[in-house]
Amino acid sequence: MNQEKGVRDNFDRLPSRSNYPVHHSSAADPCKRGTTMHTSDTLRDTTIPLADGSGTIPAVGFGTLIPDRVAAKRAIKTALEVGFRHLDCAEAYRNEDVVGDAIREAIAEGTVRREDLFITTKLWNNNHRPERVTPAVEASLRRLQLDYLDCYLIHTPFAFEPGDEQYPKDENGRPAYDTGVTLLETWRAMERLVEEGKCRSIGLSDIRLDQVREIVASARIKPAVVQVECHPYLPEWELLDFCSKHGIVLLAFAPLGHGVEPRLTDDPVLKAIAQRVGKTPAQVALAWAVQRGTAFLTTSTSPDHIRENFDIAALPAEAMQEIREGIVTSIRLNGVVDTGLPGFIPR
């Protein structure tokens, strides 16, 4: 897949920590069960409180998985100028330094202040051993030119053999997994990062519900965020319900289906709603994500698409119901939850 042609949607988040908190109830479907949401008319200023008390997370965000370094910096600065205030990064994207330069320049130019930003990055699979967690986050902080992270995620629950190789392989060419460390042991090291002030909150990514349950049951510091593929073709209602009950923010990557077949933005239900409300199918899908109580991440190198993905507006209740009941396609586009190998990251 060509990440450099304006692909509109794979990871990340949005605007400043404003006065529009979303309060989750145990219901996973706000349009049916009445979850209290306080949002602006356009939704784009929506924020969700983090259960650990570390503040709020913007519900709309911008992902930084853009392989071309020049295009990445340009896109990130455009996103900040448009109004995005949440950037989602990762060690595995190999461009944290580009993100850091873009943030530094945007602050120097007066576009943003550090305190208005919500910056997330992720621990890669080859650093799951507890002794490797602190050096990994410190390296990310140096590349991002930051003193702290707003959130640090375990990128996947799969541990790879420790070392400098990002994708270690065994003698058969398959991923070389590390059986000498458990996810809970890695989580304990993540908890220490919060206590040391290196990050304000921690979470999980590319993970299934049963694994989230295990961490929540044993954690001293509960996950604040769980980032997974999520869109109308993969709504993850059961995971959303669990996260809502435990005050965890469900953060959707690929909320527009990542531009692959079947194309979410070609769905007849979304297209019909878009025509009625005067928005694009992409804007309808993104508004659905916020109104059901999740945050979402989009990525694009196109200034027009970046602006479009930010300019969302609330859908009527009947549209929310129509999306839930009228869309029958069900598909997972990224097999990372089964292998620890993210399908959208070039290797």
DAHU-V491072 format. One record per run of one state. SS is the DSSP state (helix for helix, strand for strand, loop for the rest). FROM is the first residue (numbers start at 1). TO is the last residue. If there is no record, write none. Layout:
SS|FROM|TO, SS|FROM|TO
//
This chain:
loop|1|11, strand|12|13, loop|14|20, strand|21|22, loop|23|29, helix|30|33, loop|34|36, strand|37|37, loop|38|46, strand|47|49, loop|50|55, strand|56|58, loop|59|59, strand|60|63, loop|64|68, helix|69|82, loop|83|85, strand|86|88, loop|89|90, helix|91|93, loop|94|95, helix|96|108, loop|109|113, helix|114|116, loop|117|117, strand|118|123, loop|124|124, helix|125|127, loop|128|129, helix|130|144, loop|145|148, strand|149|149, loop|150|150, strand|151|154, loop|155|159, strand|160|160, loop|161|168, strand|169|169, loop|170|174, strand|175|175, loop|176|176, strand|177|177, loop|178|182, helix|183|195, loop|196|198, strand|199|199, loop|200|201, strand|202|205, loop|206|208, helix|209|218, loop|219|224, strand|225|229, loop|230|230, strand|231|231, loop|232|233, strand|234|234, loop|235|236, helix|237|245, loop|246|248, strand|249|253, loop|254|256, helix|257|259, loop|260|263, helix|264|266, loop|267|267, helix|268|277, loop|278|280, helix|281|291, loop|292|294, strand|295|298, loop|299|302, helix|303|310, loop|311|316, helix|317|326, loop|327|335, helix|336|339, loop|340|347
//
